[in-house]
Amino acid sequence: MPRRGDAGVDPSHSGDPRPPRARDALGRPLPVGVAGVDGPRADPGRSPAEALAEAQAWLDARRPFAAHEVLEDAWRAAPTDERDLWQGLAQLAVGLTHAMRGNPRGAVALLERGSRHLTRYQSTPPHGVDVTGLQRWAGTLLEQVRGLPQGHVPPEAPVPTLASGFPTA
């Protein structure tokens, strides 16, 4: 299902979708006719373990926007009591995306928001999600990007580990 603001949706709302716009490795739309990179397939039916494993693989490949897409599918399909968890994970991935794109203001906003969404899961994190480790990781990245001028990318931003059993590359 197309998302709000998705470049693949016809703005005339005629119901006829256009082919999705190609994107670069960090999820930026490319000009029409330019080939992009492959990303994850939409699949809101992934199990939580499958979503975490696939998102981790995209993160390890330094493709956080693709990880965000997987986590966003999980967020939309999650039961009510887990929606904040998946939303927070998706926002952390987008925060890393913004940092890697040289957008420190966007990175700070998303990293802070994502970390806040995870707070309620600190004592009993579902699905083996390393909430404490992710919040620590977000704090470290926030220190790197806070105060950077637009267009500056922090030194090699570390990739987070989402859950136990998924070591980073």
C-alpha positions as CSV (number, residue, x, y, z in Angstrom):
1,M,0.0,0.0,0.0
2,P,1.5,3.4,-0.9
3,R,2.3,5.7,2.0
4,R,1.3,9.3,2.4
5,G,3.8,11.4,0.5
6,D,5.0,8.4,-1.5
7,A,6.4,9.5,-4.8
8,G,4.8,6.4,-6.4
9,V,1.3,7.7,-5.9
10,D,-0.4,9.7,-8.5
11,P,-1.1,13.2,-7.0
12,S,-4.3,13.5,-9.0
13,H,-5.7,10.7,-6.7
14,S,-7.2,9.0,-9.8
15,G,-6.4,5.7,-8.2
16,D,-3.9,4.8,-10.9
17,P,-0.5,4.5,-9.3
18,R,2.5,5.5,-11.3
19,P,5.6,3.3,-11.2
20,P,7.5,4.0,-8.0
21,R,10.2,6.5,-8.2
22,A,13.8,5.1,-8.1
23,R,15.8,5.9,-5.0
24,D,19.5,6.0,-4.1
25,A,21.0,3.9,-1.3
26,L,20.0,6.5,1.3
27,G,16.4,6.6,0.1
28,R,16.6,9.9,-1.8
29,P,14.3,10.1,-4.9
30,L,16.2,10.1,-8.2
31,P,15.2,11.9,-11.3
32,V,12.7,10.1,-13.5
33,G,14.4,7.6,-15.8
34,V,17.5,7.2,-13.5
35,A,18.0,3.7,-12.2
36,G,18.0,3.3,-8.4
37,V,19.0,0.6,-6.0
38,D,16.9,-2.2,-4.9
39,G,15.1,-2.0,-1.6
40,P,13.0,-4.2,0.6
41,R,9.7,-5.6,-0.7
42,A,6.6,-4.4,1.1
43,D,5.5,-7.2,3.4
44,P,3.4,-6.3,6.4
45,G,3.0,-10.0,7.1
46,R,6.6,-10.5,8.3
47,S,6.9,-12.0,11.8
48,P,8.6,-9.7,14.4
49,A,11.7,-11.9,14.2
50,E,11.8,-11.7,10.4
51,A,11.3,-7.9,10.4
52,L,14.1,-7.5,12.9
53,A,16.5,-9.8,11.0
54,E,15.8,-8.1,7.7
55,A,16.0,-4.6,9.1
56,Q,19.3,-5.6,10.8
57,A,20.7,-6.9,7.4
58,W,19.8,-3.6,5.8
59,L,21.5,-1.7,8.6
60,D,24.6,-3.8,8.4
61,A,24.7,-3.0,4.7
62,R,24.6,0.7,5.7
63,R,21.1,1.1,4.1
64,P,19.1,2.5,7.1
65,F,16.4,3.9,4.8
66,A,15.7,0.4,3.6
67,A,15.7,-0.8,7.3
68,H,13.2,1.9,8.0
69,E,10.9,0.6,5.3
70,V,10.9,-2.9,6.9
71,L,10.3,-1.5,10.4
72,E,7.6,0.8,9.1
73,D,5.7,-2.3,7.7
74,A,6.1,-4.0,11.1
75,W,4.8,-0.8,12.9
76,R,1.7,-0.7,10.7
77,A,1.0,-4.4,11.4
78,A,1.9,-4.4,15.1
79,P,-0.6,-4.9,17.9
80,T,-1.5,-1.7,19.7
81,D,0.7,-2.5,22.7
82,E,3.8,-2.7,20.4
83,R,3.2,0.1,18.0
84,D,5.4,2.5,19.9
85,L,8.3,0.0,19.8
86,W,8.2,-0.4,16.0
87,Q,7.6,3.3,15.5
88,G,10.6,4.1,17.6
89,L,12.8,1.5,15.7
90,A,11.7,3.0,12.4
91,Q,12.5,6.5,13.6
92,L,15.9,5.5,14.8
93,A,16.6,4.1,11.3
94,V,15.4,7.3,9.7
95,G,17.5,9.3,12.2
96,L,20.6,7.4,11.0
97,T,19.5,8.0,7.4
98,H,19.4,11.8,8.1
99,A,22.9,11.7,9.7
100,M,24.3,9.8,6.7
101,R,22.7,12.3,4.3
102,G,24.3,15.2,6.2
103,N,21.1,16.5,7.7
104,P,21.9,16.9,11.4
105,R,18.7,18.7,12.3
106,G,16.6,15.9,10.9
107,A,18.9,13.3,12.6
108,V,18.5,14.9,16.0
109,A,14.7,15.2,15.8
110,L,14.2,11.5,14.7
111,L,16.8,10.0,17.0
112,E,15.3,11.8,20.0
113,R,11.7,10.9,19.0
114,G,12.6,7.3,18.3
115,S,14.4,6.9,21.6
116,R,11.4,8.4,23.5
117,H,9.1,5.8,21.8
118,L,11.3,3.0,23.1
119,T,11.3,4.1,26.8
120,R,8.2,2.3,27.9
121,Y,9.8,-1.0,26.8
122,Q,13.0,-0.7,28.9
123,S,11.9,-3.1,31.6
124,T,10.4,-5.8,29.4
125,P,11.5,-5.4,25.8
126,P,9.6,-7.6,23.4
127,H,11.2,-9.8,20.8
128,G,14.7,-9.4,22.3
129,V,14.9,-5.8,21.2
130,D,17.9,-4.2,22.9
131,V,16.1,-1.1,24.1
132,T,18.8,0.0,26.5
133,G,21.6,-0.5,23.9
134,L,19.6,1.3,21.2
135,Q,19.0,4.3,23.4
136,R,22.7,4.3,24.3
137,W,23.5,4.1,20.5
138,A,21.1,7.0,19.8
139,G,22.7,9.1,22.5
140,T,26.2,8.5,21.0
141,L,25.0,9.4,17.5
142,L,23.2,12.5,18.9
143,E,26.5,13.7,20.4
144,Q,28.2,13.3,17.0
145,V,25.5,15.2,15.0
146,R,24.3,17.8,17.4
147,G,25.8,21.1,16.3
148,L,27.1,19.9,12.9
149,P,26.3,22.3,10.0
150,Q,23.9,21.2,7.3
151,G,25.7,19.1,4.7
152,H,28.2,17.6,7.1
153,V,28.2,13.9,7.8
154,P,29.5,12.7,11.1
155,P,32.5,10.4,11.2
156,E,31.5,6.8,10.4
157,A,28.3,6.5,12.3
158,P,28.1,3.1,14.0
159,V,25.3,0.8,13.0
160,P,22.9,-0.2,15.8
161,T,22.1,-3.8,16.9
162,L,18.3,-4.1,17.1
163,A,18.0,-7.2,19.1
164,S,20.0,-10.0,20.7
165,G,21.2,-12.5,18.2
166,F,21.9,-9.9,15.5
167,P,25.5,-8.7,15.7
168,T,26.5,-5.8,13.5
169,A,28.8,-6.3,10.5
